[in-house]
Structures are given as structure tokens and as C-alpha cells.
Amino acid sequence: MERVLAAFVRALRAAGSPVSTSETIDAVKAVAFVGYGDRQVLKDTLGAVLAKSETEKQTHDALFELYFNRDVPPPEALTEAAGEGNSDDFDDLDVESLMNLAANGGQNAAAAIERAAAAAGAESIRFATQVPHFVRRTLQLLGIDHLDQRILERLQQAGAEDDRQTQAMMAARDRLQRRAREQVQRYFEIYGKSATENFMNDVVANRAIEKLSEHDEARMHTLVARLAKRLADKHARRRRLKNRGMLDIRKTIRRATAHDGVPFDLAWKFKKKDRPKIVVLCDVSGSVARYVTFLLMLLYALHEKVADLRAFAFSAHLADVDETLRNNEFETAMTQILRTVAGTTDYGKALSDLMETDFEGVIDRRTTVLVLGDARSNYGNPRLDLFREIADRSKRIVWLNPELPALWGFGDSCVYQYKPFCTTLTHCATVADIERAIDDILKAYD
């Protein structure tokens, strides 16, 4: 039964639950204590050991119902149905045995088909398109080729189509194929569905935002939530590690004088870290608007990690859109923002509008200014003096430019004029690029 538990842990890992080796060993010990007799007790025991958060608990419960959706056939059933052996020496069945197996439909049939599917490697399935391959391989290991040959021989005889025996063999083949497909589909639900979902998320995250389809954008809400959780967990863990501090030798020795030099009371050094404070300046003109959507979506999904966040959008002029984003559904908020600042892009006017706000309260020495835009200002004054003042007051300036670097500096692009005042200026084409940029920003506060 350790093999059964190991396969279940593999399914949890494929679904994204980080089950460690030590937790797997603990699960084996716990199950050895409670046994397999009571299904609910088994489920609660494994959940207590293998699931550490609410999300992992939901994943565990769903997979448990799939994985343990029937009684495990006893070893003698496997032996009876398909003979002794392992995945390397699986013995297929003759025509008569296959007919009996199809007619049986009980535990022996389920055991034989499950064993054949395992021997075919169906537990390694990752994509739905692999289902037909593993179904065919499972049937071949059962010996379906013998049955196909017998059916073909009878069909080649005159009038065999109406023969009762031929019809019975064809019906038996259909039943076996259906059961094999059900078994392989079950393996896909357990091992492959989550892996496919993760793969598709990676594909979409690394696809150029301008090339995303409507189907891809529908996936983005779930994907952005996962990215935000990953970033929050990553930086919370890093901060906990750094907050442990280092031993302060001098202070420890001074305290020890009260105890005849024995260091009973240890002193630690802690380096004070600023909490993240981000001010976002977003160019929402037509060429950049889609990138802004995903940047703001990710940042506002990080609200627990970045509580001090201010967002400004600009095109013809700059507007504070923080309240709009916080008080409306995201799609509604973005529609209102685009309508509010519509017009010809003017970076100089946007910087001037920012200075007219409570500038000193918005930007200080712990503020990271994050600019998303292509720096195309329609030949207007870029107001480098104002941008320099922002750089002097802030902690750092990070500029994400969705335009191809080969186009920077041509036409009305003034990106290279702003570059000397930026801590980082980088090309941003995908959601993964946005995630990396925010990751780098949060590292500066860890």
C-alpha cells in the first residue's frame, strides 16, 4: 500500500501541492496507524498530514475522491484477471479470456484494465490529447489484437456480419474500449489535468500580451491571482528569514557582565526594512493599454503585500485612479479610467499634473516609482526637469517599456532621455515580464 500512497502523493505534487519527502513518510506512518478500513478516517488523516493551507486542503479533497473512488482490488483479483507479473512482463489475454473479461464487468475486469493501463504508462499522462494513445496501448496489453484479428477473419467470411458470435465479439470489444478509456480518463483527471492547466498557464504567461486571444484573457484572472500569491509567499518567507537577525556580540558581552560574564541574555542585530511603497504611472494610450490592465491587475491582487500603493493613469492628462480601482469591478474600473484620461499622449503634461498633486505625500525616500509606457510623447516637451526631481525624491524608478527595444529612440520616442534617471529600464512584453519586474521591486524592500 506504500506504492498506492506514493502515487497519491505524486498526484498531489502534479496538482501543485508542495508535499515533501518527510511529509510523505509521516503519511505512511499515520495510515499504518489508522488503517484503510474507514474511508473518511483515511481522508481526514491524509488531509491533516499532507495539506497545509486551505487551497491545498481543497486540492487534496478533490484528488482523494478521484483517486480513492472505489475499493482497491485485492492482489488475488489482479492475479486472477491478468496473471502474475509487472509492467515489464504483462501477459495479454486470449480471445476467450477477453470475451469473459468484457462480460464479467466486475472487480476482476476493473483490476485487469487498471493493471494494463498502469503497464501502458498511463500514470504519466499529462495532456488530454494523449488519452487515445494510452487507451490503444492499454487494449494492446490486454490482447485486443487477438480479438481484432478474429473479428476481421469472421467479417471476411460471407454473411458474417449477421453472425451472432461476430456481433458478440464486436460488442465485447466496444465494452473493453469504453472501460479502458474510462480508466485512462481517470488517470488524466488525477495526474494530468492539473499539469495541463499549469502548462497552459505558463504558455499564456510567456505569450506576448498583444497576441493574447479572448480565451487567453479569460484565463488571466486565475493566473494573475496565482502569480500574486506566489509573489506574496516568496517575499513573506524571505522577510521572515532576514528578520531572524544576527548575534550582536558587543551587546551580548555587555549584558553578560551582570552574570559574571556568562551570556545568559543574547542580543540580536536587526536591520530595519521599509515596507513596500509603490507609485504607478501608467500610460493608457491605445498602444499600451492592454499591458496596463495586467500590471494593475497583478498589483492590486498583491494588496496584502503592498498596502501602500497609489496608481495614476495618463494619456492627455494624468488622473489619480486609486479610488476607481478599489471601488469598482476591475473591468468596469479600467473602462472608466480609459474614458477619463483619453486623448493624445503627453508625458510632460502628465509629470506636470503629478507635481500639482500632494507630491511630497505621494513620493518620498521609500517610494518605488513604477512607470509603464512607451515614452512616445508626440514630440511634446518631456519635462526632464520634473522627472529628475521625481528621481531625486524617490527610492528608485523602474520603467517598463512594452515597445521593442529596436524602436526605442526613433520618431517621437524620448525613452533614452528618461533613461539616465531610471534605476531600471527594461522591455516588458509578457505577464511573466511584469511578474519579474514586481519581484525585483519587492526584493529591494526585503
Secondary structure by P-SEA (a helix, b strand, c coil): caaaaaaaaaaaaaacccccaaaaaaaaaaaaaaccccaaaaaaaaaacccccaaaaaaaaaaaaaaaccccccaaaaaaccccccccbbbbbcaaaaaaaaaaccaaaaaaaaaaaaaacccccccccaaaaaaaaaaaaaaaaaaaaaaaaaaacccccccaaaaaaaaaaaaaaaaaaaaaaaaaacccaaaaaaaaaaaaaacccccccaaaaaaaaaaaaaaaaaaaaaaaaaaaaaacccccaaaaaaaaccccccccbbbbbbbbbbcbbbbbbbbcccccaaaaaaaaaaaaaacccccbbbbbbbccccccaaaaaacccaaaaaaaaaaaacccccaaaaaaaaaaccccccccccbbbbbbccccccccccaaaaaaaaaaaccbbbbbbccccccccccccccccccccccbbbbbccaaaaaaaaaaaaaaac
